[in-house]
Amino acid sequence: MIVEADGDFRLDDEDATSALGAALAEALRVGEAICLTGPLGAGKSTLARALIRALTTPTEDVPSPTFTLVQFYEGEGLSVAHFDLYRLTSADEAYEIGLEEALEDGAALIEWPERLEGRLPADRLDIEITIEGEGRRARLTPNGAWEGRGFEFRS
């Protein structure tokens, strides 16, 4: 089913979170970012891992970039850089480690985008994940090229 990349999506379990990540991988284009916010343990890394594996291979090793700050992946048709900005102290640091180049050459997946202090990529999908009981809720907010875009998703 084609759904618009806007609004709230109930994610009953980890499989549903992974399914959302994989579905968004199909809609992601060069020059765009997906920005993930939410508390620790909300599922940001689960969604990111599924998105990256959908672009690369199902067995791709996808470690958290918490300590390396960024990991780069070559997908078939689209490269993606996975940024974890939690440890940054300024927006300039994100650009120093390659955010602009990542968007020129492919796409970016950004955890802790609030560290960019108003310098977020214009063409992005903001995803806020919240914990609701045993499940999660993902609130998708499209910006720029994401506005009005649909994607194939079955939760």
Secondary structure as GFF3:
##gff-version 3
##sequence-region A 1 155
A	DSSP	beta_strand	2	4	.	.	.	ID=ss1
A	DSSP	beta_strand	7	11	.	.	.	ID=ss2
A	DSSP	alpha_helix	14	27	.	.	.	ID=ss3
A	DSSP	beta_strand	33	37	.	.	.	ID=ss4
A	DSSP	alpha_helix	44	55	.	.	.	ID=ss5
A	DSSP	beta_strand	70	74	.	.	.	ID=ss6
A	DSSP	beta_strand	79	84	.	.	.	ID=ss7
A	DSSP	alpha_helix	91	96	.	.	.	ID=ss8
A	DSSP	alpha_helix	99	105	.	.	.	ID=ss9
A	DSSP	beta_strand	107	111	.	.	.	ID=ss10
A	DSSP	three_ten_helix	113	116	.	.	.	ID=ss11
A	DSSP	beta_strand	124	132	.	.	.	ID=ss12
A	DSSP	beta_strand	135	143	.	.	.	ID=ss13
A	DSSP	three_ten_helix	144	146	.	.	.	ID=ss14
A	DSSP	beta_strand	150	152	.	.	.	ID=ss15
###
